[in-house]
Amino acid sequence: MKLEHIDTDLALLYMGSRGRDVSPLMPLVRECEERLLKAVDPRYTYRYFSLDKTEDGLTLRNTDLILKGNSIAEHLRGCDACILLCATLSAGADTLIRKLSAEDMASAFVTDCLASAAIEAVCDAAENEIKDKLPGKFFTWRFSPGYGDLPLEIQQKFVAVMNSAKLIGLNVTDSLMLVPTKSVTAVIGVSDTELPRSVRGCGCCNMKDTCRFHKEGYHCGS
């Protein structure tokens, strides 16, 4: 896919500047946005899996990946399947941010925040494609390893199941960091029947009361 622009309102929220007079900052934001859009190579991949309930958690059928914890069980309540999604801006974003960090920390910071907004746009595009391919289905919002009590330790099995290293160049380090860093892995629940609003948006997130994005009107899902 190709990104034409970045949600600068969201990027400003990452910067902690939304709601303030940002006009002096906007020339730098626009300059950094232009450079970042030239540097990135957004990619994503996703797969559909049926879910089996086991004593250990929710198992993705025909894999050894188990989604453990109360948070993901609640998130996927009413779902008999899920989508695994991997998305990345690719290595160009990391390279640009490292370069700017050695030259101009302000530009590096702004670019980093823009990249965080950009990867959300990539995930949104993937999710829209998924929904177009599965008409009549109902979906939860994106739930990533490390949220709630879903262990971050599943990242390595997650990307292995997805073959993301080969397909989009997304890897996981021994310390469970995604590489490239401006990347996302997520689980999206799929159901044949309408789901509670709490799992279609921020309602079941344990950070909803303190999340500054939620307070500013940005929501995960509908």
Backbone bond lengths (Angstrom), bond angles and torsions (degrees), N, CA, C in turn:
res aa  C-N    CA-C-N  psi(-1)  N-CA   C-N-CA  omega(-1)  CA-C   N-CA-C  phi
1 M - - - 1.457 - - 1.527 110.31 -
2 K 1.320 115.78 164.71 1.457 120.46 178.45 1.532 108.94 -125.82
3 L 1.312 115.97 130.06 1.459 121.16 175.09 1.517 109.39 -87.76
4 E 1.324 116.09 127.60 1.458 120.77 179.14 1.526 111.78 -94.24
5 H 1.336 115.77 -29.74 1.459 120.30 179.71 1.525 108.78 -157.07
6 I 1.312 116.42 170.42 1.469 122.98 -179.12 1.528 108.26 -123.84
7 D 1.321 116.02 142.66 1.464 121.42 177.83 1.530 108.75 -68.71
8 T 1.324 116.05 95.57 1.465 119.02 -176.30 1.523 112.13 -69.72
9 D 1.344 117.73 -26.77 1.462 119.11 175.57 1.523 110.41 -61.37
10 L 1.334 116.27 -43.20 1.460 119.64 177.86 1.520 110.67 -66.97
11 A 1.324 117.11 -41.17 1.468 120.08 178.04 1.523 110.76 -61.19
12 L 1.334 116.89 -41.26 1.470 120.30 178.07 1.522 111.08 -63.98
13 L 1.328 115.97 -33.17 1.463 119.40 176.45 1.516 110.31 -65.68
14 Y 1.335 117.45 -41.14 1.463 120.74 174.80 1.530 110.80 -61.32
15 M 1.328 116.68 -33.86 1.471 120.95 179.21 1.525 112.45 -75.65
16 G 1.331 116.81 -13.22 1.460 120.37 -175.69 1.507 112.96 79.75
17 S 1.357 116.79 19.70 1.469 120.53 -172.95 1.514 113.66 -109.83
18 R 1.329 118.45 -9.60 1.455 119.45 -176.23 1.529 110.25 -64.01
19 G 1.324 116.45 137.93 1.461 121.23 -178.08 1.505 112.88 92.91
20 R 1.324 117.37 -9.88 1.464 121.92 176.67 1.525 109.10 -103.26
21 D 1.318 116.62 172.67 1.459 120.59 175.51 1.525 107.77 -74.27
22 V 1.326 115.55 104.70 1.467 120.12 -175.91 1.530 111.70 -103.21
23 S 1.325 117.44 4.80 1.474 119.58 -175.84 1.528 112.99 -56.28
24 P 1.356 119.92 -39.25 1.478 117.96 178.22 1.527 112.84 -65.72
25 L 1.335 116.26 -23.34 1.458 120.97 -176.81 1.532 112.73 -86.07
26 M 1.347 116.67 -21.83 1.460 120.11 -169.77 1.534 114.97 -62.50
27 P 1.331 120.38 -36.51 1.473 117.22 176.18 1.524 112.95 -58.57
28 L 1.342 116.57 -39.86 1.457 119.88 177.60 1.526 110.51 -67.85
29 V 1.329 117.04 -40.54 1.467 120.63 178.52 1.524 110.37 -59.71
30 R 1.332 116.98 -46.11 1.469 120.73 -178.98 1.528 111.31 -65.30
31 E 1.325 116.06 -39.89 1.466 119.54 178.29 1.523 110.95 -63.53
32 C 1.338 115.75 -44.66 1.465 119.96 -179.40 1.529 111.08 -67.99
33 E 1.321 116.83 -37.59 1.461 120.37 177.42 1.518 110.85 -60.41
34 E 1.327 116.67 -44.62 1.462 120.78 -179.63 1.525 110.72 -61.27
35 R 1.321 117.28 -44.14 1.460 120.77 -179.71 1.526 111.27 -66.15
36 L 1.321 115.77 -40.61 1.460 119.45 -177.92 1.528 111.15 -67.08
37 L 1.316 117.53 -42.87 1.457 120.62 -179.71 1.523 111.60 -60.83
38 K 1.324 116.95 -32.54 1.464 120.71 177.22 1.528 111.94 -74.50
39 A 1.332 116.46 -25.61 1.466 120.42 -173.47 1.524 113.88 -87.99
40 V 1.327 117.66 -26.91 1.464 119.96 -170.33 1.527 112.00 -87.76
41 D 1.316 114.33 157.93 1.461 122.95 174.80 1.526 107.33 -135.79
42 P 1.346 116.98 77.30 1.468 120.71 -172.22 1.532 112.23 -62.53
43 R 1.316 114.96 136.28 1.463 120.96 179.53 1.520 109.37 -143.39
44 Y 1.315 115.39 152.50 1.465 119.29 172.80 1.519 109.91 -151.10
45 T 1.329 114.72 160.01 1.454 122.03 174.28 1.521 107.56 -147.27
46 Y 1.320 116.38 151.39 1.466 120.21 -179.37 1.524 109.26 -150.72
47 R 1.345 114.49 157.60 1.468 120.98 178.69 1.512 109.79 -144.00
48 Y 1.317 114.45 148.00 1.465 122.87 179.37 1.530 108.94 -96.84
49 F 1.333 116.84 133.95 1.467 121.63 179.01 1.524 109.98 -134.76
50 S 1.318 115.89 138.16 1.463 119.90 168.05 1.523 108.64 -75.47
51 L 1.323 116.06 151.68 1.468 121.93 -177.67 1.517 110.75 -110.70
52 D 1.326 116.07 138.26 1.459 122.71 173.91 1.520 108.62 -120.69
53 K 1.331 116.84 129.82 1.460 120.77 176.81 1.523 109.15 -82.33
54 T 1.326 115.75 127.54 1.458 121.60 178.14 1.527 108.84 -130.18
55 E 1.317 115.74 174.69 1.457 119.92 178.32 1.524 111.71 -63.70
56 D 1.334 117.03 -27.90 1.461 121.34 -177.10 1.519 113.44 -86.55
57 G 1.324 116.99 -16.18 1.460 120.24 -178.17 1.513 110.24 146.59
58 L 1.311 116.38 -151.72 1.453 122.24 179.15 1.529 108.76 -99.40
59 T 1.322 115.92 115.98 1.467 120.49 -177.97 1.516 109.94 -96.22
60 L 1.323 116.17 134.23 1.452 121.04 173.90 1.517 107.80 -80.49
61 R 1.317 115.80 118.79 1.459 121.30 -171.85 1.524 112.12 -55.29
62 N 1.316 114.70 137.77 1.475 123.52 178.96 1.524 112.60 67.68
63 T 1.341 116.89 21.82 1.458 121.47 173.88 1.520 108.23 -135.96
64 D 1.332 116.48 172.39 1.460 120.79 173.53 1.528 111.04 -104.59
65 L 1.329 116.41 17.97 1.459 120.75 179.66 1.519 109.63 -89.97
66 I 1.330 115.90 122.77 1.458 122.11 179.60 1.524 108.60 -117.44
67 L 1.323 116.33 128.46 1.466 122.02 176.58 1.523 107.92 -91.53
68 K 1.338 115.57 109.41 1.456 120.81 -173.12 1.529 110.91 -106.05
69 G 1.330 116.09 151.44 1.461 120.92 173.06 1.513 112.53 115.39
70 N 1.328 114.18 156.14 1.459 120.38 -179.64 1.528 112.16 -70.39
71 S 1.341 116.66 -33.09 1.463 120.02 -176.23 1.519 111.91 -64.07
72 I 1.331 117.05 -47.53 1.455 119.77 -178.92 1.524 110.77 -72.67
73 A 1.329 117.51 -31.87 1.469 120.07 176.57 1.523 110.26 -63.01
74 E 1.329 116.51 -42.45 1.456 120.52 178.02 1.523 110.41 -68.61
75 H 1.318 116.11 -39.88 1.459 120.51 -179.24 1.526 111.56 -62.18
76 L 1.332 116.84 -36.67 1.464 121.65 -176.99 1.528 112.70 -98.73
77 R 1.319 116.07 13.97 1.465 119.69 177.26 1.529 109.59 -60.52
78 G 1.313 116.35 127.38 1.456 120.57 -178.49 1.513 114.11 89.86
79 C 1.339 117.02 -2.33 1.463 121.20 -179.39 1.527 109.79 -103.34
80 D 1.311 116.05 136.10 1.463 119.44 174.69 1.513 112.06 -106.83
81 A 1.345 115.74 4.63 1.459 121.02 178.84 1.523 108.72 -155.03
82 C 1.319 114.86 169.06 1.458 119.20 176.51 1.522 109.75 -150.03
83 I 1.307 114.58 163.36 1.455 122.84 172.19 1.519 107.92 -109.87
84 L 1.324 118.22 131.07 1.460 121.48 167.20 1.518 107.38 -95.79
85 L 1.320 115.23 131.40 1.464 121.74 -177.87 1.521 110.01 -122.78
86 C 1.318 116.20 133.50 1.463 122.69 170.47 1.521 107.95 -124.30
87 A 1.320 116.79 133.04 1.464 121.14 -179.46 1.520 109.51 -141.50
88 T 1.315 116.36 148.76 1.468 120.50 -179.24 1.527 110.59 -152.11
89 L 1.320 115.46 151.24 1.460 120.79 169.88 1.520 111.11 -84.89
90 S 1.342 117.01 -5.28 1.462 124.82 -176.73 1.532 111.37 73.67
91 A 1.309 115.50 176.99 1.469 120.66 -168.95 1.515 113.76 -68.53
92 G 1.322 118.16 -19.77 1.465 120.39 -177.34 1.509 113.66 -58.84
93 A 1.328 117.56 -36.31 1.463 120.71 179.24 1.525 110.63 -65.16
94 D 1.333 116.71 -46.05 1.466 120.78 179.27 1.526 110.82 -61.41
95 T 1.325 115.69 -43.17 1.470 120.17 -179.11 1.520 110.79 -61.99
96 L 1.328 116.67 -44.06 1.472 120.39 -179.86 1.523 111.13 -64.68
97 I 1.319 117.54 -44.27 1.464 120.61 -178.61 1.529 110.82 -64.59
98 R 1.336 117.25 -40.05 1.470 120.15 176.74 1.527 110.65 -62.76
99 K 1.318 116.86 -43.31 1.461 121.52 179.94 1.530 110.55 -61.30
100 L 1.331 116.06 -46.32 1.460 119.83 -179.28 1.523 111.70 -67.44
101 S 1.326 117.39 -31.58 1.471 120.90 179.42 1.525 111.08 -61.83
102 A 1.331 116.25 -29.64 1.467 120.22 178.93 1.528 112.25 -85.16
103 E 1.333 116.70 -13.29 1.457 120.59 -174.99 1.524 113.33 -110.74
104 D 1.332 115.98 -43.54 1.464 120.52 -170.88 1.521 108.67 -158.09
105 M 1.327 117.24 103.25 1.454 121.15 -174.50 1.522 112.49 -63.97
106 A 1.326 117.38 -32.46 1.467 119.88 179.12 1.535 109.81 -63.86
107 S 1.317 116.54 -46.08 1.462 120.15 178.25 1.524 111.30 -64.89
108 A 1.318 116.25 -37.47 1.463 120.08 178.73 1.520 110.73 -63.80
109 F 1.328 116.70 -42.80 1.465 121.09 -179.89 1.527 110.70 -64.48
110 V 1.317 116.53 -47.16 1.462 120.66 -179.84 1.522 110.43 -62.11
111 T 1.318 117.51 -43.12 1.459 121.81 -179.66 1.520 111.26 -65.20
112 D 1.319 116.96 -39.37 1.457 121.23 177.38 1.526 110.67 -60.32
113 C 1.329 116.73 -43.73 1.467 120.84 179.57 1.523 111.10 -68.00
114 L 1.320 116.54 -39.07 1.462 120.11 175.96 1.528 110.83 -63.06
115 A 1.328 116.98 -38.68 1.461 120.83 178.98 1.525 111.06 -65.61
116 S 1.328 116.94 -36.61 1.464 120.25 176.93 1.524 110.82 -63.84
117 A 1.331 116.60 -39.42 1.467 120.22 175.93 1.526 110.85 -68.96
118 A 1.326 116.56 -36.47 1.466 120.86 -177.92 1.523 112.09 -65.49
119 I 1.331 117.40 -40.74 1.462 118.60 -178.58 1.525 110.39 -68.11
120 E 1.332 117.61 -29.20 1.462 120.04 174.23 1.524 110.44 -64.72
121 A 1.336 116.48 -38.19 1.461 120.39 178.03 1.521 111.31 -64.95
122 V 1.326 116.94 -37.35 1.462 121.27 177.40 1.532 109.71 -63.93
123 C 1.314 116.74 -44.50 1.470 120.80 178.02 1.525 111.10 -62.59
124 D 1.334 116.58 -40.28 1.466 120.28 178.35 1.526 110.43 -62.34
125 A 1.324 116.79 -41.63 1.461 120.40 179.63 1.528 110.74 -63.62
126 A 1.325 116.37 -43.05 1.461 120.48 177.63 1.523 110.66 -61.91
127 E 1.324 116.00 -43.90 1.458 120.25 -178.67 1.531 110.95 -64.29
128 N 1.308 117.47 -39.76 1.466 120.34 177.04 1.528 111.03 -62.27
129 E 1.329 116.07 -39.87 1.464 120.07 178.00 1.517 110.94 -64.37
130 I 1.330 116.33 -43.20 1.465 121.21 178.54 1.524 110.48 -58.42
131 K 1.316 116.82 -46.33 1.463 120.90 -177.86 1.524 111.25 -65.97
132 D 1.327 116.96 -35.03 1.463 120.15 176.96 1.526 111.24 -65.86
133 K 1.330 116.13 -33.20 1.469 120.29 -177.85 1.530 112.70 -82.41
134 L 1.326 116.85 -15.06 1.463 120.98 -178.42 1.524 110.09 -125.17
135 P 1.338 117.47 63.66 1.471 119.65 -179.38 1.523 111.03 -63.83
136 G 1.313 115.65 143.25 1.456 120.63 179.68 1.505 114.41 87.28
137 K 1.335 117.20 -7.40 1.463 120.89 177.02 1.524 110.22 -90.31
138 F 1.310 115.75 162.24 1.459 123.00 177.23 1.520 108.57 -119.69
139 F 1.322 116.14 146.40 1.464 120.65 -168.98 1.531 112.00 -132.04
140 T 1.330 115.00 146.91 1.462 120.59 169.50 1.526 108.74 -86.32
141 W 1.316 116.20 173.58 1.462 119.68 172.28 1.533 109.26 -77.90
142 R 1.308 115.81 172.72 1.473 121.77 -177.05 1.534 110.11 -74.69
143 F 1.314 115.29 131.68 1.472 121.83 -178.50 1.528 107.40 -125.91
144 S 1.314 117.14 117.79 1.467 121.19 -173.07 1.526 112.97 -101.37
145 P 1.325 117.58 149.82 1.468 120.46 171.88 1.527 110.47 -52.29
146 G 1.332 114.96 135.26 1.458 119.93 -176.33 1.511 113.00 101.03
147 Y 1.334 118.54 -19.73 1.462 121.44 173.79 1.526 108.53 -73.39
148 G 1.324 116.35 145.39 1.457 119.59 178.48 1.514 110.67 50.94
149 D 1.335 116.32 -131.70 1.465 119.24 178.67 1.532 111.79 -108.30
150 L 1.340 116.78 19.48 1.466 119.19 172.09 1.519 107.84 -74.77
151 P 1.325 119.01 115.47 1.470 121.01 -169.91 1.529 113.02 -63.17
152 L 1.316 115.13 136.42 1.462 120.35 173.92 1.528 110.17 -64.76
153 E 1.326 115.74 -22.68 1.466 120.78 -176.56 1.530 113.18 -63.39
154 I 1.331 117.96 -13.19 1.468 118.42 179.09 1.530 111.86 -78.84
155 Q 1.343 117.57 -5.78 1.461 119.51 -175.54 1.531 112.92 -54.53
156 Q 1.319 116.77 -42.78 1.463 119.14 -175.64 1.526 111.83 -66.01
157 K 1.341 116.73 -43.11 1.461 119.16 176.07 1.525 110.63 -67.50
158 F 1.323 115.58 -36.16 1.460 121.63 -179.93 1.532 110.21 -56.95
159 V 1.341 116.52 -54.40 1.468 119.38 -177.31 1.530 111.43 -71.22
160 A 1.344 117.16 -27.73 1.462 119.73 176.59 1.531 110.59 -67.15
161 V 1.327 116.13 -45.76 1.460 120.72 176.99 1.527 110.98 -59.37
162 M 1.324 115.75 -37.22 1.460 121.06 -177.82 1.521 113.57 -83.52
163 N 1.340 117.17 -10.75 1.468 121.43 -176.83 1.528 110.39 52.98
164 S 1.333 115.40 38.37 1.466 120.13 -172.24 1.528 112.81 -71.58
165 A 1.332 117.86 -25.11 1.463 119.23 178.05 1.524 110.46 -61.79
166 K 1.312 115.73 -43.85 1.462 120.03 -179.20 1.523 111.81 -76.61
167 L 1.333 116.81 -40.86 1.463 120.56 -171.78 1.518 113.51 -77.40
168 I 1.350 117.12 -41.71 1.472 118.81 -176.41 1.533 113.13 -133.63
169 G 1.327 117.69 6.70 1.455 120.48 177.78 1.513 114.80 75.64
170 L 1.335 117.44 24.62 1.465 121.64 -178.78 1.523 109.72 -101.82
171 N 1.342 115.80 123.55 1.459 122.68 -178.70 1.522 110.11 -124.23
172 V 1.335 115.12 172.05 1.463 122.43 175.74 1.517 108.45 -128.38
173 T 1.331 116.92 133.05 1.452 120.89 178.97 1.532 110.35 -79.93
174 D 1.329 115.75 171.92 1.464 120.33 176.91 1.518 111.67 -62.58
175 S 1.340 116.83 -24.89 1.472 120.91 178.27 1.526 111.44 -91.54
176 L 1.345 116.30 12.37 1.466 124.40 172.85 1.522 113.74 71.61
177 M 1.338 116.40 21.92 1.456 121.12 174.28 1.526 109.61 -88.19
178 L 1.339 115.64 138.92 1.456 119.70 175.67 1.524 109.73 -76.82
179 V 1.319 115.82 139.45 1.467 122.71 177.27 1.526 107.65 -133.00
180 P 1.340 117.35 120.94 1.463 130.74 0.59 1.538 112.02 -61.13
181 T 1.329 115.44 155.84 1.462 119.03 -173.04 1.524 112.75 -71.60
182 K 1.337 117.39 -31.49 1.461 119.53 178.89 1.529 108.61 -84.92
183 S 1.339 113.63 71.76 1.454 122.67 -176.92 1.520 108.95 -141.18
184 V 1.315 116.16 162.99 1.467 122.30 -179.13 1.524 108.97 -140.96
185 T 1.323 116.01 139.10 1.456 122.00 164.17 1.519 107.05 -118.52
186 A 1.327 117.04 142.28 1.459 118.77 -175.93 1.517 111.37 -156.88
187 V 1.328 114.10 155.74 1.465 123.12 175.64 1.527 107.83 -110.77
188 I 1.320 116.62 131.66 1.464 122.09 175.75 1.522 107.45 -120.99
189 G 1.327 117.41 120.67 1.454 121.02 178.67 1.516 111.59 -73.30
190 V 1.334 115.78 147.25 1.467 122.19 179.95 1.524 108.93 -128.53
191 S 1.330 115.68 133.05 1.457 120.53 -178.71 1.526 110.22 -138.70
192 D 1.348 115.38 155.10 1.461 120.72 174.78 1.523 111.49 -84.91
193 T 1.321 116.84 -13.14 1.465 120.63 -178.54 1.523 109.95 -122.89
194 E 1.323 116.11 157.80 1.462 120.23 -177.35 1.522 110.27 -61.18
195 L 1.330 114.84 139.00 1.464 121.83 -176.27 1.526 110.72 -98.94
196 P 1.346 117.15 156.31 1.461 119.78 175.30 1.524 110.80 -57.85
197 R 1.308 116.20 144.60 1.461 120.07 -178.52 1.526 111.08 -58.66
198 S 1.320 117.42 -28.66 1.467 120.70 -176.76 1.516 112.56 -60.95
199 V 1.343 118.32 -28.71 1.458 119.77 179.85 1.525 111.74 -100.13
200 R 1.323 116.40 2.60 1.456 120.42 174.91 1.519 111.23 -100.68
201 G 1.330 116.88 -2.46 1.449 120.17 -179.14 1.513 110.65 -150.26
202 C 1.318 115.91 -144.30 1.462 120.87 -173.65 1.525 113.74 -85.19
203 G 1.321 117.26 -4.37 1.455 119.77 -169.28 1.509 115.80 -58.43
204 C 1.336 117.46 -33.05 1.465 118.61 -176.23 1.524 112.28 -99.45
205 C 1.329 117.58 5.82 1.462 119.42 178.69 1.521 110.05 -79.47
206 N 1.339 116.50 132.32 1.457 119.23 -177.40 1.525 113.02 -77.04
207 M 1.342 117.24 1.57 1.461 120.94 177.17 1.531 112.46 -110.98
208 K 1.336 117.11 7.30 1.460 119.79 -172.05 1.529 112.91 -62.25
209 D 1.333 117.60 -29.08 1.458 119.82 -177.60 1.522 113.22 -78.96
210 T 1.327 116.99 -18.53 1.465 120.36 -179.15 1.525 112.96 -115.60
211 C 1.325 117.33 -7.92 1.463 121.34 -176.23 1.531 111.03 -68.70
212 R 1.344 116.68 122.21 1.463 119.20 -178.65 1.525 111.44 -71.88
213 F 1.327 117.15 -24.90 1.461 120.46 177.99 1.525 110.06 -69.05
214 H 1.335 115.83 -42.55 1.457 121.19 177.41 1.526 110.33 -60.77
215 K 1.317 116.36 -42.87 1.455 120.77 -178.81 1.525 112.12 -66.94
216 E 1.342 116.28 -28.50 1.466 121.14 -178.26 1.524 112.32 -88.56
217 G 1.351 115.74 -0.11 1.456 118.22 175.77 1.512 115.60 99.80
218 Y 1.343 117.66 1.52 1.463 120.51 174.85 1.526 108.68 -90.23
219 H 1.319 115.79 129.93 1.452 120.12 -176.16 1.517 111.41 -128.45
220 C 1.337 115.55 147.56 1.459 120.88 174.56 1.521 107.72 -84.39
221 G 1.298 117.84 113.72 1.455 120.82 -179.48 1.509 110.93 87.19
222 S 1.322 116.08 -167.66 1.472 121.04 -174.34 1.498 111.89 -102.85
